[in-house]
Amino acid sequence: MAQSLVESTVLSHMALKNHEQIVFCQDHSTGLKAIIAIHNTVLGPALGGTRMWNYTNEAEALNDVMRLSRGMTYKAAISGLNLGGGKAVIIGDSRTQKNEALMRRFGKFVDSLAGKYITAEDVGMGPSDMEWIHDETEHVAGLPETFGGGGDPSPVTAYGVYMGMKASANKAYGSDSLSGKKVVVQGAGHVGQYLVDYLVKEGAVVSVCDIFQDRIDAISKTHPGVKVIDPASVYDADMDIYAPCALGAILNDETLPKLKCQIIAGAANNQLQDEVKHGKIVTDKGIIYAPDFLINAGGLINCYSELEGYNRERALEKTEKIYNTTLEIINYSNANKVPTYQAANEMAEARIDSIAKINAVL
């Protein structure tokens, strides 16, 4: 009876967000506990990174992977890629529990899906992990350059966020220059570090926070002029632009009343805890919100380019188009009086629906 209840709950969640498939992975010998979520494959195979995180419980992990995989569907669609949306999470501490055996066992699960899901790196993962996974499956992107891959996609992801931020500034200030603008970057991981590089180079006044001291130390070493702020006070900081580059659901009932900024543009996935409720609050506050699944699509674009024969310049050129798409979404939002997240969703859904009709005819 208990098992039936669990299955019913998962299937109900899948139906609510239109997921195609959820795969639960467990291996006693390696300690692997993982979930692969395939949201939609209308446009092509589901490509999305694997995140390794020390989730509080399995329900939290399931909720996260379902939200992330849905976001990947929209990200691919709005970026004009022939990919569907998928994601995977491995439950565990990436700093202490990750090893070759664990990664290779996970690779076998990915391989069992026969190409319906292509994995890549995400939070807690890196190119070396992709090598181990690649030992067991061909269905992996984000491989090191020595393997013919694109290596770390973080620089391209950061470039897309930077483009989305500049486009948002264009709408907010009448100029896309970020010189002198006060930008708070929350999360100093790979993407956050590269984003700080772009911002400092343009002359922005940058502040940064992170829960890991070694990441802060790395930025302080390369950019001593960057201000370090306490993660607990980030939402109260004096800023023009807020760039969330850590985990999602950070735009919520607790944080939004504190934020005093003109723009939200960051790399974190699923920033709105509740799209409808918090998307409206952001709009009502007069904040320009650059939809996360659009402006952080550089990493996906980079991985997709591996499937075509990797070329970094081509990936950056396609990522640069995020600037114009961001402007298009903001204009659509204003013209139709809907939040920017909704504008982006509708544009992505229109492309998926059009291709679905073609597939139905064929």
Secondary structure as GFF3:
##gff-version 3
##sequence-region A 1 362
A	DSSP	alpha_helix	2	17	.	.	.	ID=ss1
A	DSSP	beta_strand	21	27	.	.	.	ID=ss2
A	DSSP	beta_strand	32	40	.	.	.	ID=ss3
A	DSSP	beta_strand	46	53	.	.	.	ID=ss4
A	DSSP	alpha_helix	58	78	.	.	.	ID=ss5
A	DSSP	beta_strand	84	91	.	.	.	ID=ss6
A	DSSP	alpha_helix	100	111	.	.	.	ID=ss7
A	DSSP	beta_strand	117	121	.	.	.	ID=ss8
A	DSSP	alpha_helix	127	134	.	.	.	ID=ss9
A	DSSP	three_ten_helix	145	147	.	.	.	ID=ss10
A	DSSP	alpha_helix	154	173	.	.	.	ID=ss11
A	DSSP	beta_strand	182	186	.	.	.	ID=ss12
A	DSSP	alpha_helix	190	202	.	.	.	ID=ss13
A	DSSP	beta_strand	205	209	.	.	.	ID=ss14
A	DSSP	alpha_helix	213	222	.	.	.	ID=ss15
A	DSSP	beta_strand	227	228	.	.	.	ID=ss16
A	DSSP	three_ten_helix	231	236	.	.	.	ID=ss17
A	DSSP	beta_strand	241	244	.	.	.	ID=ss18
A	DSSP	beta_strand	263	264	.	.	.	ID=ss19
A	DSSP	alpha_helix	275	284	.	.	.	ID=ss20
A	DSSP	beta_strand	288	289	.	.	.	ID=ss21
A	DSSP	alpha_helix	292	295	.	.	.	ID=ss22
A	DSSP	alpha_helix	298	308	.	.	.	ID=ss23
A	DSSP	alpha_helix	312	320	.	.	.	ID=ss24
A	DSSP	alpha_helix	322	336	.	.	.	ID=ss25
A	DSSP	alpha_helix	340	361	.	.	.	ID=ss26
###
